[in-house]
Amino acid sequence: MNGRILATLFFEPSTRTRMSFESAIARLGGTTLSVGSVDACSMAKGETLADTIRVVSGYADAIVIRHPKEGAARLAAEFSSVPVINAGDGAGQHPSQTLLDLYTIRQSMPIEGTDIALIGDLRYGRTAHSLASALSLYNVRLHTLSPAGLELPETLAAELRQAGMEIVSHDTIEDLIGDVDVLYVTRVQRERFPDSASYFNVSSSYRITPEILSGAREHLIVLHPLPRVDEIDPRVDESPHARYFEQSRNGIPVRMAMLMEVLK
């Protein structure tokens, strides 16, 4: 990738996704151009996203974009003359995260035939949406647990069932912990809620602790796209079940592979 330039347009906060893409292109010999926020670019002056993409695609060989609106990455791809990678579009999708999630699961076990639980904010959680869609390509039983009102969107659930996936809903963590191979935990996303009261009503609905994991299968792995708030007790970090920091590190090789694919 010597001489190749990756533009990173992150209009929402990011640590892991942004830095792992920047690390990936650097490790491949390329460089990065970055726009830090909407306030730091001409969109603050009223420029449309379409025009911003037209301009930036003239400066770089590929674009990685994160945006608060669903469908923004697809729109960007329509106006870009270079490849566009979706790094998260609001409450929509996060496909590059899903690739590293699948890679992390595969490091521990075959994906086929597993029981995988999605826990947390399944309504707004784009990582959960993308992972569930990807898992529908495998023979996987999906278990779900979420606070009231944050269930998996019915349209997505219908698509998954149409693809042949079995979805089992649970009321408590204790109800599912002994039946799953992968526990995929997500935070309740405060930034997606219309007001603070609505968020605090559900923010502490669940918490993974060593005591809860005592009832888990020996080979269970706990994943989390991070950042976490209080949904995973820090004591779990020392557990052999914890894989979320390894999951985060896997973002570098997976995104290196993605960049090699789109820039070859």
Buried (B, 14 or more C-beta within 10 A) or exposed (E): BEEBBBBBBBBBEBEBBBBBBBBBBBBBEBBBEEBEEBEEBEBEEEBEBEEBBBBBBEEBBBBBBBBBBBEBBEBBBEBBEBBBBBBBBBBBBBBBBBBBBBBBBEEBBEBEEBBBBBBBBBBBBBBBBBBBBBBBEBBBBBBBBBBEEBBBBEEBBEBBEEEEBEBBBBEEBEEBBEBBBBBBBBBBBEEBBEEEEEBEBBBEBBEBEEEBBEEBBEEBBBBBBBEBEEBBBEEBEEBEBBBBEEBBBBBBBBBBEBBEEBBE
